[in-house]
Amino acid sequence: MADVAECEAPLCSEQFGSGAARGCRAAADGTLQWEAWGKRWWGFSGAFIAKPGERDGGGGVAPGTATPPLSRLLAVFLPQGFPDSVSPDYLPYQLWDSVQAFASSLSGSLATHAVLLGIGVGNAKASVSAATATWLVKDSTGMLGRIIFAWWMGSKMDCNAKQWRLFADILNDVAMFLEIMAPIFPIGFTVTICISNLAKCIVGVAGGATRAALTLHQARRNNMADVSAKDGSQETLVGLAGLLVSLLMLPLVSDRPSLSLCCFFLLTALHVYANYRAVRALVMETLNEGRLWLVLKHFLQTGEVLGPAAANRMEPLWTGFWPSLFLSLGVPLHRLTSSVLELQQLVEGHREPYLLRWDQPRNQVQVVLSPMAGPETILRAATHGLLLGALRGEGPLPGELDELRNRVRAGPENESWVVVKDTHRVLDKLFPKFLKGLQDAGWRTEKHQLEVDEWRATWLPCPEKKVL
């Protein structure tokens, strides 16, 4: 029998995740001969040559044996399929998040040392029962604060996850500063640490909620659990490093309050800066009120739609929780009208499944939603409200809107419903183009991060005759 000739063309190929593919050829003895593996880590590709004898059952290189030790270590802390299984902003965010976690760990060690000193650890005259009572009061205050804050602000943190994330970390620094200062004023020690623990519990709610929202954004293959678990592993590793450094740092500063305070301020500065860089690195592809306003304003001025990267760079992080226009989506119908005439004024000109009232003196827009209102309708309603806010602002506007702005500035404020009706006609032409621009620019319009209440209403169409 003639020998089997070796084929030049690959018979098949395979690849692991986003790594480079390897081909397979037929060897002269009839076995399958696999090429060396190539893997991609941290954005570049490289081929790794297997050691002699490290081959799988088919004669090729075994997937695990050619991987260098660093890649194996990274696989412990990175989600499976990285980088394609996560959002593009995952790596810069996690790097800065690790820096801030390390700084926070060291600051926390200084704060814990101060609290233990304040309750009497190491003091023979200190009462165990008094220390226990102080600790229980501190914990109970924090528990009540956690419940109240979650009820009060829970729904808002999805809409502004980046801002609340930054707020939580800054509040955590304030809480640790109070703990460090508490032993200096023994008379108000209990009150001070209760306030500090209350702030820390608020931090726990805001930090946990925003972390979940950001994990949902970063997970791109329905792998939220894996991304969350690996984030926990990274945080544990950073915490362990912080613990080891703290063991070296505390003996040096424990008897020097001024040096301890100096170290705290330096670590706090690093913590705030790293948090800012981490949050700024995030690129959210869904629209909240702030990002929608930035994109809409740029569209009205230039006719072009900003992409997610540009809009996220412009999004305010320190301010912006309470914008000048108060937009309320999903309000109850009874809040907007109390008579048949007012209801007919609201319904007139509204062909979309929402009703809108504009209170010019307060610059407040309230929107009633129909049960049929989906994400696109809610996005249009929010755009409509922000468009009305633009009529009271500065900056260039397209022709019809500029005419409406002049009418708003010259006309009586009790005729706002007429302006609302006219903006409906403008929006019928403007919004389809704006929506298509959003989709082409990379925004995800099938969902949003707009704050919407749960009220829904139904109403009859406006009658043809005009009510005097």
BABASE-7235 format. One line per 10 residues: number of its first residue (from 1); their letters; for each residue z, x, y of C-alpha. Coordinates in steps of 0.05 Angstrom, whole numbers, m for minus. Example, Ala and Ser with C-alpha at 12.3 -4.5 7.8 and 13.67 -1.06 7.14 Angstrom:
BABASE-7235
1 = AS = 156/246/m90; 143/273/m21
This chain:
BABASE-7235
1 = MADVAECEAP = 0/0/0; m18/26/69; 37/42/117; 51/m8/172; 23/19/237; 70/20/296; 50/m32/349; 44/m11/421; 54/m80/451; 125/m109/448
11 = LCSEQFGSGA = 133/m163/395; 190/m196/434; 242/m183/488; 312/m203/507; 360/m196/565; 434/m208/578; 447/m250/640; 414/m220/701; 406/m151/669; 340/m117/655
21 = ARGCRAAADG = 302/m140/594; 288/m95/534; 228/m100/489; 222/m96/414; 166/m62/376; 149/m55/302; 167/13/274; 124/50/223; 172/31/167; 168/m43/184
31 = TLQWEAWGKR = 235/m49/220; 245/m74/291; 255/m19/342; 292/m42/405; 289/m5/471; 351/19/508; 390/m32/547; 386/m37/623; 439/m73/662; 447/m91/735
41 = WWGFSGAFIA = 514/m84/770; 529/m89/844; 457/m104/862; 421/m46/828; 391/m35/760; 400/24/714; 382/41/642; 438/66/597; 419/109/538; 455/94/474
51 = KPGERDGGGG = 490/147/434; 459/166/368; 476/116/315; 497/61/363; 448/8/341; 452/m65/322; 430/m95/257; 358/m96/279; 354/m23/296; 365/m32/371
61 = VAPGTATPPL = 421/m15/417; 482/m60/411; 495/m97/477; 568/m76/484; 562/m3/463; 515/21/518; 557/m8/574; 594/45/615; 670/39/621; 667/18/695
71 = SRLLAVFLPQ = 622/m41/677; 669/m62/622; 728/m60/671; 690/m100/723; 673/m153/672; 748/m167/665; 753/m185/739; 684/m215/754; 657/m283/730; 610/m283/672
81 = GFPDSVSPDY = 538/m277/695; 556/m242/760; 522/m238/809; 475/m296/793; 531/m343/771; 564/m342/840; 542/m352/912; 513/m292/950; 575/m288/994; 622/m280/935
91 = LPYQLWDSVQ = 627/m204/935; 640/m191/1010; 690/m249/1011; 728/m224/951; 731/m152/977; 761/m173/1043; 806/m224/1008; 834/m168/965; 849/m126/1027; 886/m184/1060
101 = AFASSLSGSL = 924/m199/995; 947/m126/990; 971/m126/1063; 1006/m193/1052; 1040/m167/990; 1070/m108/1028; 1092/m153/1086; 1122/m201/1037; 1164/m146/1007; 1193/m129/1076
111 = ATHAVLLGIG = 1207/m203/1089; 1241/m212/1021; 1284/m151/1034; 1306/m181/1101; 1323/m249/1071; 1364/m220/1014; 1401/m177/1065; 1414/m239/1107; 1444/m281/1051; 1492/m226/1034
121 = VGNAKASVSA = 1462/m185/978; 1500/m119/977; 1557/m147/1020; 1623/m153/983; 1649/m205/1033; 1590/m252/1023; 1604/m318/988; 1561/m335/928; 1568/m410/940; 1548/m403/1013
131 = ATATWLVKDS = 1487/m362/993; 1469/m414/941; 1476/m471/990; 1432/m435/1041; 1379/m424/988; 1380/m497/966; 1374/m523/1037; 1316/m475/1048; 1279/m499/986; 1291/m573/999
141 = TGMLGRIIFA = 1264/m566/1070; 1201/m534/1043; 1191/m587/990; 1193/m643/1041; 1146/m606/1087; 1097/m595/1030; 1093/m670/1014; 1086/m691/1087; 1034/m639/1104; 992/m656/1042
151 = WWMGSKMDCN = 993/m730/1062; 977/m715/1135; 923/m663/1130; 899/m664/1058; 831/m697/1071; 815/m653/1131; 818/m587/1093; 754/m602/1054; 716/m610/1119; 741/m547/1153
161 = AKQWRLFADI = 760/m502/1094; 746/m437/1130; 788/m455/1191; 846/m480/1150; 843/m418/1106; 850/m374/1167; 904/m419/1195; 944/m415/1130; 944/m339/1129; 964/m333/1202
171 = LNDVAMFLEI = 1020/m383/1192; 1042/m342/1132; 1049/m281/1178; 1090/m322/1226; 1136/m345/1169; 1147/m273/1146; 1162/m251/1217; 1216/m305/1221; 1246/m279/1156; 1248/m208/1182
181 = MAPIFPIGFT = 1281/m230/1247; 1331/m277/1214; 1385/m225/1196; 1386/m201/1268; 1413/m269/1290; 1464/m288/1236; 1487/m351/1273; 1418/m384/1266; 1401/m351/1199; 1400/m416/1158
191 = VTICISNLAK = 1357/m453/1209; 1309/m395/1215; 1296/m386/1141; 1289/m462/1133; 1235/m462/1186; 1203/m402/1152; 1203/m434/1084; 1175/m498/1114; 1117/m457/1142; 1108/m422/1075
201 = CIVGVAGGAT = 1103/m488/1038; 1051/m512/1088; 1015/m446/1074; 1018/m461/1000; 986/m529/1009; 932/m506/1057; 918/m442/1019; 913/m476/951; 870/m533/977; 821/m488/1014
211 = RAALTLHQAR = 819/m439/956; 796/m496/911; 743/m517/961; 717/m445/968; 717/m436/892; 675/m499/885; 626/m469/936; 622/m402/901; 613/m428/830; 538/m438/818
221 = RNNMADVSAK = 534/m452/743; 588/m506/734; 635/m447/723; 690/m465/772; 744/m452/720; 717/m382/705; 710/m364/779; 781/m390/793; 809/m352/733; 776/m286/753
231 = DGSQETLVGL = 800/m296/824; 870/m302/796; 860/m238/757; 838/m202/820; 897/m228/858; 945/m207/803; 916/m136/803; 922/m131/878; 993/m159/874; 1011/m107/822
241 = AGLLVSLLML = 984/m51/867; 1023/m80/925; 1086/m82/883; 1080/m8/864; 1068/12/937; 1127/m31/958; 1173/6/910; 1155/70/947; 1156/40/1017; 1222/0/1017
251 = PLVSDRPSLS = 1269/60/1006; 1237/94/1066; 1244/36/1115; 1304/m4/1089; 1354/33/1133; 1307/37/1193; 1297/m32/1224; 1250/m6/1278; 1206/29/1227; 1206/m33/1183
261 = LCCFFLLTAL = 1185/m76/1241; 1130/m27/1261; 1103/m27/1189; 1104/m103/1189; 1063/m107/1253; 1012/m57/1227; 1005/m95/1161; 1000/m161/1198; 943/m135/1241; 906/m112/1179
271 = HVYANYRAVR = 921/m178/1145; 893/m220/1202; 831/m176/1210; 816/m177/1135; 824/m253/1133; 777/m261/1192; 725/m217/1159; 733/m254/1093; 725/m322/1123; 667/m299/1168
281 = ALVMETLNEG = 631/m273/1106; 627/m344/1076; 561/m381/1082; 571/m455/1068; 507/m493/1055; 538/m561/1067; 546/m592/1136; 612/m608/1169; 618/m635/1240; 620/m566/1271
291 = RLWLVLKHFL = 560/m537/1234; 521/m602/1244; 533/m599/1319; 509/m526/1323; 446/m541/1284; 432/m606/1322; 441/m573/1390; 394/m516/1372; 344/m567/1345; 345/m608/1409
301 = QTGEVLGPAA = 336/m546/1452; 283/m509/1411; 255/m557/1359; 276/m510/1303; 332/m518/1251; 382/m462/1242; 392/m437/1171; 461/m436/1137; 471/m361/1150; 458/m366/1225
311 = ANRMEPLWTG = 499/m429/1234; 558/m401/1195; 558/m339/1239; 562/m383/1301; 614/m431/1274; 681/m425/1311; 740/m403/1268; 797/m396/1318; 783/m462/1353; 742/m523/1337
321 = FWPSLFLSLG = 793/m566/1300; 790/m618/1356; 721/m618/1389; 707/m652/1457; 673/m711/1422; 718/m752/1377; 674/m775/1320; 706/m824/1271; 666/m844/1209; 686/m902/1164
331 = VPLHRLTSSV = 731/m939/1214; 750/m1013/1202; 706/m1065/1235; 765/m1101/1267; 778/m1039/1309; 710/m1044/1343; 703/m1117/1359; 745/m1179/1374; 692/m1230/1393; 625/m1257/1370
341 = LELQQLVEGH = 591/m1228/1431; 617/m1158/1417; 596/m1163/1345; 526/m1184/1365; 522/m1127/1414; 541/m1079/1358; 491/m1107/1309; 433/m1111/1357; 385/m1053/1345; 423/m1028/1284
351 = REPYLLRWDQ = 375/m1029/1225; 411/m975/1187; 473/m992/1143; 522/m971/1197; 548/m997/1264; 566/m951/1321; 606/m960/1384; 610/m908/1440; 670/m906/1485; 644/m865/1544
361 = PRNQVQVVLS = 709/m855/1583; 743/m826/1522; 679/m795/1495; 695/m827/1428; 645/m851/1376; 668/m898/1321; 623/m914/1262; 630/m972/1214; 596/m960/1147; 565/m1008/1099
371 = PMAGPETILR = 581/m1003/1024; 507/m984/1017; 515/m922/1061; 500/m859/1022; 504/m785/1042; 438/m789/1081; 461/m850/1120; 528/m818/1136; 491/m755/1158; 447/m798/1204
381 = AATHGLLLGA = 508/m835/1232; 542/m769/1247; 478/m742/1279; 474/m806/1320; 545/m798/1345; 535/m724/1363; 470/m743/1398; 509/m791/1443; 558/m735/1457; 500/m690/1478
391 = LRGEGPLPGE = 482/m742/1532; 547/m725/1568; 538/m650/1560; 495/m596/1591; 433/m562/1566; 360/m582/1557; 342/m645/1518; 275/m674/1495; 240/m723/1543; 268/m790/1520
401 = LDELRNRVRA = 338/m763/1512; 336/m731/1581; 318/m799/1610; 376/m831/1573; 423/m777/1599; 403/m794/1671; 416/m868/1656; 484/m852/1627; 503/m811/1688; 479/m864/1737
411 = GPENESWVVV = 494/m929/1699; 559/m967/1688; 602/m946/1630; 608/m1017/1603; 535/m1016/1583; 544/m963/1529; 519/m1011/1475; 450/m1012/1510; 447/m936/1507; 467/m938/1434
421 = KDTHRVLDKL = 411/m987/1419; 361/m942/1455; 384/m880/1417; 370/m917/1352; 296/m919/1371; 297/m845/1390; 332/m827/1325; 281/m866/1283; 229/m814/1305; 275/m754/1309
431 = FPKFLKGLQD = 319/m757/1247; 264/m754/1192; 239/m689/1224; 310/m663/1231; 327/m680/1159; 265/m646/1132; 281/m585/1174; 351/m583/1145; 325/m585/1074; 271/m533/1088
441 = AGWRTEKHQL = 323/m486/1120; 366/m488/1057; 419/m540/1075; 445/m584/1019; 436/m655/1047; 452/m691/982; 526/m680/999; 565/m663/1061; 634/m642/1086; 640/m694/1141
451 = EVDEWRATWL = 707/m729/1147; 696/m801/1126; 750/m855/1119; 748/m907/1064; 735/m970/1105; 670/m1007/1090; 643/m1072/1120; 585/m1121/1115; 553/m1160/1171; 496/m1210/1183
461 = PCPEKKVL = 432/m1189/1219; 430/m1201/1294; 399/m1269/1312; 334/m1271/1350; 360/m1309/1410; 402/m1274/1462; 472/m1297/1473; 489/m1306/1547
